[in-house]
C-alpha cells in the first residue's frame, strides 16, 4: 500500500511532467501525438518512478512517442528537479498505458451484447404475437 507521501509525490510528478512535456519539449512528434500522463508509480524510496502515458495514434506512433520520452528522460528528470522539492528526483521510465483502449474495448463488447439481447427480445416478442394471432 502506497504511503500518503508517496501518493502526493506521484501526483506532483504527474502534474509537473505533463506541463514540461506540453511546454518545454520541442519534438513535433510528441506535440502532435496528444500525450497524456495517466499515472505515476514511484517506488517507496523514490529512487525510480514508472510513468504511464496514453498516446493518441496508431501503434507505430505510440511506440515512437514512448521511445522519444525514454530518450529524453534525463532532460525531463532535470526539468522536474527544478520544480519539485524532494530530496532526490526519481529515475524515470516511460511505459505505454493501454487501459483507456482496453476500457473502450470492453465497453464496445458490452454494448454489442446489449444490442444483441435487445434484438433477441424483440424477435421473441414478435414470434409470441404471431403465435397469438
C-alpha positions in Angstrom: 0.0 0.0 0.0 1.4 3.4 -1.0 2.0 5.9 1.7 0.3 9.3 1.7 3.6 11.0 0.9 4.3 8.6 -2.0 0.8 9.3 -3.4 1.4 13.0 -3.1 4.7 12.8 -4.9 3.2 10.7 -7.6 0.5 13.3 -8.2 3.0 16.1 -8.2 5.3 14.3 -10.7 2.3 13.6 -12.9 1.2 17.2 -13.0 4.7 18.7 -13.5 5.8 16.2 -16.1 2.6 16.9 -18.1 3.4 20.6 -18.1 7.0 20.0 -19.0 6.1 17.8 -21.9 3.5 20.3 -23.2 5.6 23.5 -22.8 9.2 22.5 -23.0 9.6 19.6 -25.3 10.2 20.7 -28.9 9.8 17.5 -30.8 6.8 17.8 -33.1 6.2 14.0 -32.9 5.4 14.4 -29.3 3.4 17.6 -29.6 1.3 16.2 -32.5 0.5 12.9 -30.7 -1.6 14.2 -27.8 0.3 12.6 -25.0 -1.4 12.2 -21.6 0.2 11.0 -18.4 -2.3 8.7 -16.9 -0.5 7.8 -13.7 2.9 7.7 -12.0 4.1 4.9 -9.8 7.2 5.7 -7.8 9.0 3.2 -5.6 8.6 3.8 -1.8 12.2 5.0 -1.6 11.6 7.4 -4.5 14.7 6.1 -6.4 12.7 5.4 -9.6 9.2 6.0 -11.0 7.3 4.4 -13.8 5.3 7.0 -15.8 2.4 5.6 -17.7 1.4 7.5 -20.8 -1.6 7.4 -23.2 -0.9 8.3 -26.8 -3.5 9.1 -29.4 -2.5 7.4 -32.6 -1.6 4.1 -34.2 0.7 1.5 -32.7 3.8 2.8 -34.5 3.2 6.3 -33.4 2.7 5.2 -29.8 5.9 3.2 -29.8 7.8 6.2 -31.2 6.5 8.6 -28.6 7.3 6.3 -25.7 10.8 5.8 -27.1 11.3 9.6 -27.5 10.1 10.1 -23.9 12.5 7.4 -22.7 15.4 9.0 -24.7 14.5 12.4 -23.1 14.2 11.2 -19.6 17.4 12.9 -18.4 16.1 16.2 -19.7 12.7 15.5 -18.1 14.2 14.5 -14.8 16.4 17.6 -14.6 13.4 19.8 -15.5 11.4 18.1 -12.9 14.2 18.7 -10.3 13.7 22.5 -10.9 10.1 22.4 -9.9 9.7 19.7 -7.3 11.2 19.9 -3.9 12.1 16.3 -2.8 15.4 15.0 -1.6 16.1 13.2 -4.9 14.3 13.1 -8.1 13.4 9.6 -9.1 14.8 8.0 -12.3 12.0 7.9 -14.8 10.8 5.1 -17.0 8.0 5.6 -19.5 5.6 2.9 -20.4 2.5 2.9 -22.7 -0.8 2.7 -20.8 -3.4 0.9 -22.8 -6.1 0.9 -20.1 -8.2 3.5 -21.8 -8.2 1.5 -25.0 -8.9 -1.7 -23.1 -11.8 0.1 -21.3 -13.2 1.2 -24.7 -12.9 -2.3 -26.0 -14.8 -3.7 -23.0 -17.5 -1.0 -23.4 -18.0 -2.0 -27.1 -18.3 -5.6 -26.1 -20.9 -4.8 -23.5 -22.8 -2.5 -26.0 -22.7 -5.3 -28.6 -24.1 -7.8 -26.0 -26.9 -5.4 -25.0 -27.8 -4.7 -28.7 -27.9 -8.5 -29.4 -30.1 -9.1 -26.3 -32.5 -6.3 -27.4 -32.7 -7.8 -30.9 -33.3 -11.2 -29.5 -36.0 -9.9 -27.1 -37.7 -8.0 -30.0 -37.7 -11.2 -32.1 -39.1 -13.3 -29.3 -41.9 -10.8 -28.7 -42.7 -10.7 -32.4 -42.9 -14.5 -32.5 -45.2 -14.6 -29.5 -47.5 -12.1 -31.1 -47.6 -14.2 -34.3 -48.5 -17.3 -32.3 -51.3 -15.4 -30.5 -52.8 -14.3 -33.9 
